[in-house]
Amino acid sequence: MFAPGTRVRVRDDWPETRGPVHLRTPHYLRGRTGTVERHLGDFPNPEDLAFRRPAPRLPLYHVRFDQSPIWPEGAPGDEVLVELFGPWLEAA
């Protein structure tokens, strides 16, 4: 589990190249580094639920990213806040 303030990297993984999947992690964040804002709770994995498979409960986090490395438009200091499941995150 990641504590608030922890720097994390979104795994640079592309499971959709290995077969049918249902992903809840935006492509534009893969490989990017952000900061955990808070743990939102543990929820059934939607990537399994989409295929009616047993879905383990996984930690879900709010993770904050600086916007400018992702999208250059916007004002300095703009941020992106995204909900990401724990298995997609690794310590940065």
C-alpha positions as MATLAB code, in Angstrom:
seq = 'MFAPGTRVRVRDDWPETRGPVHLRTPHYLRGRTGTVERHLGDFPNPEDLAFRRPAPRLPLYHVRFDQSPIWPEGAPGDEVLVELFGPWLEAA';
ca = [
       0.000    0.000    0.000;
       1.235    3.496   -0.853;
       1.025    6.339    1.654;
      -0.024    9.866    0.683;
       2.949   11.805   -0.663;
       4.642    8.719   -2.131;
       6.101    9.197   -5.611;
       4.899    6.432   -7.919;
       5.317    5.481  -11.551;
       2.518    4.037  -13.641;
       3.702    0.740  -15.083;
       4.659    1.045  -18.750;
       2.752   -2.098  -19.673;
       0.520   -2.732  -22.678;
      -1.580   -5.841  -21.905;
      -3.902   -5.035  -24.797;
      -1.128   -6.238  -27.123;
      -1.435   -9.714  -25.542;
      -5.167  -10.247  -26.027;
      -8.591   -8.944  -25.094;
      -8.594   -6.839  -21.942;
     -10.615   -4.145  -20.216;
      -8.229   -1.467  -18.953;
      -8.927    1.297  -16.468;
      -5.488    2.926  -16.789;
      -5.166    5.738  -19.350;
      -2.576    5.209  -22.076;
      -1.239    8.733  -21.646;
      -0.152    7.982  -18.060;
       1.802    4.778  -18.645;
       5.428    5.320  -17.675;
       4.621    8.673  -16.020;
       5.534    9.625  -12.464;
       3.056   11.169  -10.039;
       2.313   11.546   -6.340;
      -0.224    9.577   -4.324;
      -2.801   11.960   -2.887;
      -4.818    9.402   -0.944;
      -5.969    5.805   -0.716;
      -9.647    5.688   -1.710;
     -10.341    2.176   -0.415;
     -10.175   -1.353   -1.802;
     -12.525   -2.355   -4.624;
     -13.093   -5.373   -6.898;
     -10.780   -5.273   -9.906;
     -12.866   -3.882  -12.813;
     -10.478   -5.472  -15.304;
     -11.728   -8.876  -14.069;
     -15.339   -7.846  -13.513;
     -15.630   -6.875  -17.196;
     -15.105  -10.538  -18.124;
     -17.174  -11.961  -15.239;
     -14.061  -13.421  -13.626;
     -13.513  -13.540   -9.867;
     -12.279  -10.070   -8.971;
      -9.864   -9.608   -6.077;
     -10.185   -6.395   -4.099;
      -7.407   -3.967   -4.994;
      -6.336   -0.651   -3.488;
      -7.491    2.396   -5.450;
      -5.598    5.686   -5.230;
      -5.915    9.308   -6.278;
      -2.613   10.078   -8.007;
      -1.631   13.615   -8.998;
       0.483   14.355  -12.088;
       1.915   17.618  -13.376;
      -0.014   18.398  -16.538;
       2.711   19.967  -18.676;
       4.671   16.728  -19.391;
       1.406   15.068  -20.465;
      -0.252   17.942  -22.350;
       1.658   21.146  -23.072;
      -1.410   23.416  -23.134;
      -2.628   24.932  -19.897;
      -1.119   27.155  -17.269;
       1.982   26.484  -15.171;
       1.021   24.525  -12.078;
      -1.930   22.751  -13.728;
      -2.349   19.167  -12.546;
      -4.161   15.987  -13.507;
      -5.796   13.895  -10.753;
      -6.585   10.296  -11.694;
      -7.917    7.214   -9.916;
      -5.514    4.285  -10.408;
      -5.514    0.765   -9.020;
      -2.488   -0.396   -7.030;
      -1.214   -3.095   -9.416;
      -0.566   -0.404  -12.020;
       1.695    1.542   -9.662;
       5.316    1.020   -8.651;
       7.582    3.047   -6.385;
       9.348    5.802   -8.316;
];
